[in-house]
Amino acid sequence: MNIIIIEDEKPSARRLQRMLENLDLSTEVMLHSVEESINWFQINNHPDLIFLDIQLSDGLSFEIFETLEIKSAIIFTTAYDEYALQAFKLNSIDYLLKPIDEDDLAKAVKKYQERIPQKQAVTLDFNDIKKLLVNPIDRDYKKRFSVKVGQHLKLISIDDIECFYSENKGTYLHTNEGRNYLLDTTLELLENELDPQTFFRINRKFFVNINAIKDMVSYTNSRLQIKLNSYKDDDVIVARERVKDFKAWLE
Protein backbone atom coordinates (compact mmCIF):
# COMPACT_ATOMS: atom_id res chain seq x y z
CA MET A 1 0.00 0.00 0.00
CA ASN A 2 1.39 3.37 -1.04
CA ILE A 3 0.70 6.01 1.64
CA ILE A 4 1.63 9.67 2.00
CA ILE A 5 1.08 12.13 4.84
CA ILE A 6 0.19 15.78 4.25
CA GLU A 7 0.66 17.63 7.53
CA ASP A 8 2.20 21.04 8.21
CA GLU A 9 3.34 20.21 11.75
CA LYS A 10 6.41 18.02 11.28
CA PRO A 11 6.34 16.49 14.80
CA SER A 12 2.72 15.43 14.19
CA ALA A 13 3.67 14.00 10.81
CA ARG A 14 6.52 11.99 12.32
CA ARG A 15 4.26 10.74 15.13
CA LEU A 16 1.68 9.56 12.60
CA GLN A 17 4.45 7.91 10.58
CA ARG A 18 5.58 5.96 13.67
CA MET A 19 2.02 4.92 14.46
CA LEU A 20 1.60 3.61 10.92
CA GLU A 21 4.86 1.69 11.24
CA ASN A 22 3.37 -0.02 14.30
CA LEU A 23 0.63 -1.22 11.95
CA ASP A 24 3.29 -2.52 9.53
CA LEU A 25 2.62 0.31 7.09
CA SER A 26 5.42 2.42 5.68
CA THR A 27 5.24 6.08 4.68
CA GLU A 28 8.21 7.52 2.87
CA VAL A 29 6.63 10.78 1.63
CA MET A 30 5.54 13.58 3.96
CA LEU A 31 4.34 16.90 2.55
CA HIS A 32 3.81 20.04 4.60
CA SER A 33 1.98 22.68 2.55
CA VAL A 34 -0.55 23.22 -0.22
CA GLU A 35 2.13 24.40 -2.64
CA GLU A 36 4.50 21.53 -1.89
CA SER A 37 1.67 19.00 -2.27
CA ILE A 38 0.55 20.39 -5.63
CA ASN A 39 4.12 20.27 -6.94
CA TRP A 40 4.56 16.70 -5.73
CA PHE A 41 1.30 15.40 -7.23
CA GLN A 42 2.14 16.95 -10.59
CA ILE A 43 5.26 14.83 -11.04
CA ASN A 44 4.54 11.65 -9.04
CA ASN A 45 2.10 8.76 -9.19
CA HIS A 46 -0.76 9.32 -6.81
CA PRO A 47 -0.77 7.09 -3.72
CA ASP A 48 -3.40 4.60 -2.62
CA LEU A 49 -4.11 6.47 0.59
CA ILE A 50 -3.52 10.01 1.88
CA PHE A 51 -3.56 11.12 5.49
CA LEU A 52 -4.60 14.73 5.02
CA ASP A 53 -4.56 17.56 7.54
CA ILE A 54 -7.26 20.16 6.80
CA GLN A 55 -5.36 23.29 7.79
CA LEU A 56 -1.87 23.60 6.33
CA SER A 57 0.70 26.35 6.73
CA ASP A 58 -0.31 28.14 3.51
CA GLY A 59 -4.04 27.46 3.38
CA LEU A 60 -6.75 24.82 3.61
CA SER A 61 -5.85 21.49 2.06
CA PHE A 62 -8.89 21.38 -0.22
CA GLU A 63 -7.13 24.07 -2.28
CA ILE A 64 -5.04 21.16 -3.60
CA PHE A 65 -8.16 19.74 -5.23
CA GLU A 66 -9.00 23.01 -6.92
CA THR A 67 -5.83 22.55 -8.95
CA LEU A 68 -5.59 18.79 -9.37
CA GLU A 69 -7.81 15.75 -9.66
CA ILE A 70 -6.81 13.44 -6.82
CA LYS A 71 -8.17 9.89 -7.01
CA SER A 72 -6.52 8.60 -3.85
CA ALA A 73 -8.57 7.57 -0.84
CA ILE A 74 -8.47 10.12 1.97
CA ILE A 75 -8.33 9.87 5.75
CA PHE A 76 -8.64 13.35 7.21
CA THR A 77 -6.71 14.44 10.28
CA THR A 78 -7.77 17.60 12.08
CA ALA A 79 -7.60 19.42 15.40
CA TYR A 80 -11.07 20.90 14.94
CA ASP A 81 -14.11 18.99 16.14
CA GLU A 82 -16.62 20.70 13.83
CA TYR A 83 -20.08 19.33 13.08
CA ALA A 84 -19.32 19.30 9.36
CA LEU A 85 -16.50 16.82 9.82
CA GLN A 86 -19.00 14.07 10.58
CA ALA A 87 -20.21 14.31 7.00
CA PHE A 88 -16.74 13.70 5.57
CA LYS A 89 -17.43 9.98 5.85
CA LEU A 90 -19.74 10.32 2.87
CA ASN A 91 -16.81 11.26 0.64
CA SER A 92 -13.75 9.80 2.29
CA ILE A 93 -12.65 6.80 4.28
CA ASP A 94 -12.68 8.44 7.71
CA TYR A 95 -11.44 11.37 9.75
CA LEU A 96 -9.27 11.35 12.83
CA LEU A 97 -9.33 13.99 15.52
CA LYS A 98 -5.97 15.13 16.86
CA PRO A 99 -4.26 13.96 18.95
CA ILE A 100 -4.74 10.79 16.96
CA ASP A 101 -5.62 7.71 18.99
CA GLU A 102 -3.88 4.47 18.01
CA ASP A 103 -7.10 2.45 18.11
CA ASP A 104 -8.92 5.01 15.94
CA LEU A 105 -6.03 4.94 13.46
CA ALA A 106 -6.11 1.16 13.28
CA LYS A 107 -9.88 1.18 12.69
CA ALA A 108 -9.56 3.79 9.92
CA VAL A 109 -6.85 1.79 8.16
CA LYS A 110 -8.89 -1.40 8.51
CA LYS A 111 -11.91 0.38 7.02
CA TYR A 112 -9.79 1.34 4.00
CA GLN A 113 -8.35 -2.16 3.64
CA GLU A 114 -11.81 -3.72 3.74
CA ARG A 115 -12.88 -1.55 0.83
CA ILE A 116 -9.99 -2.56 -1.44
CA PRO A 117 -11.36 -5.95 -2.63
CA GLN A 118 -14.67 -4.35 -3.60
CA LYS A 119 -12.84 -1.39 -5.14
CA GLN A 120 -14.91 0.92 -3.00
CA ALA A 121 -12.22 3.38 -2.04
CA VAL A 122 -13.99 6.68 -2.57
CA THR A 123 -12.67 9.46 -4.78
CA LEU A 124 -12.68 12.78 -2.96
CA ASP A 125 -15.34 15.16 -4.29
CA PHE A 126 -13.92 18.64 -3.68
CA ASN A 127 -17.19 20.49 -4.29
CA ASP A 128 -19.13 18.39 -1.78
CA ILE A 129 -16.44 18.70 0.87
CA LYS A 130 -16.10 22.43 0.35
CA LYS A 131 -19.84 22.80 0.83
CA LEU A 132 -19.67 20.78 4.02
CA LEU A 133 -16.88 22.94 5.36
CA VAL A 134 -18.53 26.26 4.69
CA ASN A 135 -22.21 25.43 4.64
CA PRO A 136 -23.19 22.50 6.88
CA ILE A 137 -26.87 21.90 7.52
CA ASP A 138 -28.44 24.02 10.27
CA ARG A 139 -25.18 25.85 10.86
CA ASP A 140 -25.28 28.99 13.00
CA TYR A 141 -22.84 31.58 11.73
CA LYS A 142 -21.30 34.45 13.68
CA LYS A 143 -23.69 37.35 14.18
CA ARG A 144 -21.23 39.70 15.88
CA PHE A 145 -17.59 40.06 16.92
CA SER A 146 -16.17 41.49 20.12
CA VAL A 147 -13.11 43.73 19.76
CA LYS A 148 -10.94 45.40 22.34
CA VAL A 149 -10.83 49.21 22.34
CA GLY A 150 -8.45 50.35 25.06
CA GLN A 151 -9.76 48.77 28.25
CA HIS A 152 -13.22 48.28 26.78
CA LEU A 153 -14.88 45.61 24.68
CA LYS A 154 -17.02 46.64 21.72
CA LEU A 155 -19.52 44.49 19.87
CA ILE A 156 -19.65 44.83 16.08
CA SER A 157 -22.53 43.35 14.11
CA ILE A 158 -21.63 41.19 11.14
CA ASP A 159 -23.81 43.49 9.01
CA ASP A 160 -21.44 46.38 9.77
CA ILE A 161 -18.32 44.58 8.51
CA GLU A 162 -17.03 45.15 4.96
CA CYS A 163 -14.14 42.75 5.01
CA PHE A 164 -11.70 40.71 7.07
CA TYR A 165 -8.00 40.77 6.23
CA SER A 166 -4.61 39.67 7.54
CA GLU A 167 -1.64 41.98 7.87
CA ASN A 168 1.67 41.63 9.70
CA LYS A 169 0.53 38.31 11.25
CA GLY A 170 -2.63 39.96 12.62
CA THR A 171 -6.25 39.48 11.57
CA TYR A 172 -8.49 42.55 11.28
CA LEU A 173 -12.06 43.45 10.48
CA HIS A 174 -12.93 46.63 8.58
CA THR A 175 -16.28 48.30 9.23
CA ASN A 176 -18.63 50.27 7.01
CA GLU A 177 -17.52 53.36 8.92
CA GLY A 178 -13.92 52.85 7.83
CA ARG A 179 -12.56 51.60 11.17
CA ASN A 180 -10.15 48.69 11.56
CA TYR A 181 -10.13 46.40 14.60
CA LEU A 182 -7.70 43.64 15.54
CA LEU A 183 -9.25 40.21 16.16
CA ASP A 184 -8.05 37.32 18.26
CA THR A 185 -8.50 34.74 15.50
CA THR A 186 -7.20 33.75 12.05
CA LEU A 187 -8.70 33.80 8.58
CA GLU A 188 -8.60 30.00 8.57
CA LEU A 189 -10.84 29.85 11.64
CA LEU A 190 -13.14 32.47 10.17
CA GLU A 191 -13.69 30.14 7.20
CA ASN A 192 -16.12 28.09 9.31
CA GLU A 193 -17.69 31.04 11.14
CA LEU A 194 -18.78 33.31 8.28
CA ASP A 195 -21.93 32.82 6.24
CA PRO A 196 -20.72 31.84 2.73
CA GLN A 197 -23.77 33.53 1.24
CA THR A 198 -22.39 36.87 2.48
CA PHE A 199 -18.61 36.49 2.74
CA PHE A 200 -16.15 35.10 0.20
CA ARG A 201 -12.43 34.48 0.62
CA ILE A 202 -10.97 36.11 -2.48
CA ASN A 203 -7.36 35.26 -1.64
CA ARG A 204 -5.27 34.17 1.30
CA LYS A 205 -5.51 37.60 2.93
CA PHE A 206 -9.11 38.74 2.39
CA PHE A 207 -12.74 37.90 3.00
CA VAL A 208 -15.15 40.39 1.43
CA ASN A 209 -18.81 41.10 2.16
CA ILE A 210 -20.95 40.90 -0.99
CA ASN A 211 -22.96 43.89 0.24
CA ALA A 212 -19.83 46.06 0.46
CA ILE A 213 -18.69 45.60 -3.15
CA LYS A 214 -18.89 48.89 -5.03
CA ASP A 215 -17.08 47.93 -8.22
CA MET A 216 -15.08 45.14 -9.87
CA VAL A 217 -12.32 45.80 -12.39
CA SER A 218 -10.32 43.45 -14.62
CA TYR A 219 -6.77 43.14 -13.32
CA THR A 220 -3.48 41.64 -14.50
CA ASN A 221 -3.05 37.87 -14.91
CA SER A 222 -6.80 37.24 -15.30
CA ARG A 223 -7.54 38.51 -11.81
CA LEU A 224 -10.19 40.93 -10.52
CA GLN A 225 -9.71 44.02 -8.39
CA ILE A 226 -12.51 44.69 -5.91
CA LYS A 227 -13.54 48.19 -4.87
CA LEU A 228 -15.28 48.31 -1.50
CA ASN A 229 -17.40 51.11 -0.11
CA SER A 230 -14.97 52.38 2.53
CA TYR A 231 -11.84 50.18 2.37
CA LYS A 232 -9.53 52.26 0.16
CA ASP A 233 -6.39 50.17 -0.36
CA ASP A 234 -5.83 48.67 -3.82
CA ASP A 235 -4.80 45.22 -2.57
CA VAL A 236 -8.29 43.69 -2.61
CA ILE A 237 -7.56 41.30 -5.51
CA VAL A 238 -9.37 38.09 -6.38
CA ALA A 239 -6.68 35.44 -6.88
CA ARG A 240 -6.65 33.94 -10.38
CA GLU A 241 -7.58 30.47 -9.12
CA ARG A 242 -10.52 31.96 -7.18
CA VAL A 243 -12.05 34.06 -9.99
CA LYS A 244 -14.32 31.31 -11.34
CA ASP A 245 -15.73 30.48 -7.90
CA PHE A 246 -16.04 34.17 -7.08
CA LYS A 247 -18.14 34.84 -10.17
CA ALA A 248 -20.35 31.87 -9.34
CA TRP A 249 -20.73 33.19 -5.79
CA LEU A 250 -21.96 36.54 -7.10
CA GLU A 251 -24.84 34.96 -9.02
N, C-alpha and C positions, 0 to 999 in steps of 0.2 A: 504494500500500500504506500503510495506516494503522498506525503503530508507536508504542508508548510504552515508556518505560524506567522500571522500578521499582527504585530503588537508593538506599540511605541515604547512601552516601558521594558527595557532590556532585562532587568531582573525578573519581571513577570514572565517574559518570554522564555528565559532559561529555566525557570521553575516549571512551567508547563512542559518544556522539552524533557526535563527529568521525570516528570510524572508519566509522560507518554512512554519513556524508556522502561519504566516499571511495568508497563503493559506490553512490553516487547515490541514497541513501535518506535521507529527512528524518524527523526526530523532533522534534515541537514540545512534547510533553508528557513531563515527567519527574516522577515521584512518589517520595517519600522515606521513607514509613512505612506501616505497616498501616492506621492510621486515615485518613491522607490518601488512600490508595488506595481504601478502601471508600467514602469520601465522593465521590470522583471517579467511580467506577463507577456509583454510584447516580443520577447526574444526567447522564451522558454516554453516547454510543454506544460500545459496546465495540470495541476496535481489532482489526485482522486479526492482529497479532502483538505479543506482550509479551516484552521482555527482563526477566527476573525474578530479582532477587537473593534468595537463600534467607533470609538473616538480615538483618532490617531493624532500625532503631533501637528499635522498640517491640515486637518479637516476630518470630516466624518467618512468612514470607510466606504459608504455606498457611493461616494464620488468615483471610486474605482470603476463601478459598473455603469457610470455615465459614459465612460470612455471605451470600455472593453466589454465584450460578451464573455462572461465567465461561466463555464459549464460544470465546474467542480461543485461537489457537495460542501455545505457550509455548516460549521458549528460556531455559533456566536459566543464571544466572551465579553462581558461587560461589567462595569461597576455600578450600573444604574438599574435599580429594580423598578422599571416603569411598567405600567399596565400594558402598553403596546407590545412589550417584549414577549408576552405570552402568545401573541398571535404569530410570532416568527416561526412557530412549529408548522404552520401551514405551508411555508415556503423553504424551510431549511430542515436540517436533521434535528437540531436542538439548540438551546442556548444555555450557557453556564454563567452563573453569577459569581463575580470575584468576591473574596478569594476562592478560587476553584477548589471544590471538594473532590478528593480522590474517587470516592464512590460515584459521585455525579459524573465525573469524567469517564469512568469505566462504563457507566450505563449509556452515555452518549455515544461512545465508540462502538459499543455492542449494538446500539440501535442502527448505526451506520452499516456495520458489518452484516446485520440481518437483512438489510435492504439490497445488498450487492447481488445475491443470486437472482432476485426478481427484477433486477435493474431498476430499482425504484428510487435510487438516489436522486433527489430533487434539484433541478436547476434553479438557481436563485433568480427570482423575478424582481428586478430593481424597482419597477414602478409600484408594485404591491407593497414592498417593504418600505419604500419612501412614504407611501400614504399612511402606513401603520405608524411610522415614526412621527409624522407631523399631524396626522388627523385620525387618531384612534376613536372608536365609537364612544359617545357620551363623554368626551374629554372636556374638562373644565380648563379654560385657558386663563392666563393672568388678566385680571381686570385693572390692577393698579400696581405701582412700584413705590417702595419707600426709599427715599434718598436722604442723606445727611447734609444738612445746611448748618454749618457751625456746630453748635451743641444741640440743634433741633433736628427732628425728623419731619420730612414733608412727604405727603402722599400725592402721587401724580397719576391721574387716570390714564389708561391705555389710549383713550380717545384723544388725549392731548399730546401724544408722542408722534413726532414725524419719522424718526429713525433711531436705530441703535448702531453704534459703531465702536471699533476698537482703535486705540491709539496709545503708543508708548506703553504697551502691556496692560492698559486699563480699558475697561468697557464703559461706555457712556450712553445715555439717552439724550436726545435733542427734542425739545418741546416746540409746539406751535408758536410760542412766544419768543423763540430764539435762544432759550437758555439750555446749557449743557450741565448734566449732573453725572457724577461718577457712581457706578453701580458695583455692588459686591457680587459679581457673577461673571460669566464668560458668554461669548456668542454661541458657543457650542451648547451650553445649558439652556440658553434662550430658545434654541431650536425646538425644544419640546414644550415650551411655555407660551409661545406666541401663536395666535390664531392664523393659520396659513391662508385663510381667506383675506386677511388684512395685511399681513406682513410677509415679505419675501426676502430671502437672503440673496442679494445680487452678486456678492463676491465674498471673499473670506473676511472682509472688514465691515460689511454693511448689511443691515436689514432695513428695508424701507416700507413705509405705510402707504398703501395704495391711494388713500385719501389725501396724501400730502404731495403727490406728484403733480407738478405744474407743467412740465414739458419733458419731452424725450427727443434726443438729438443723435443722429448717426455719428459714430466715433471711429477712430482708427482700429484696424484689425477686426472688423465686423462686430465691434462692440457698440453699446449704447451709453450715452451720458444722460443721467437723470437730473432734472432740475426740480428741487423741492421748494415749497412755499417760503420757508425761512432759513433753511440750511444753505449757506452761500458758497461753501468750498466747491471746487470743480472735480473733486476726487470721487464723486458718486457715480461709479462706472459699472455697468453690468458686464461681468466677465464673459468672454466669448463663448465658453462652454455652458453658460447659464442663459444666454439670450433666447434660445428656443423655448425653454421652460418658462422664462419670464413673460414672453409674449403670450403663451398659453394661459398663464396665471392672470393676465390682464383681461382675458375674454370672459 
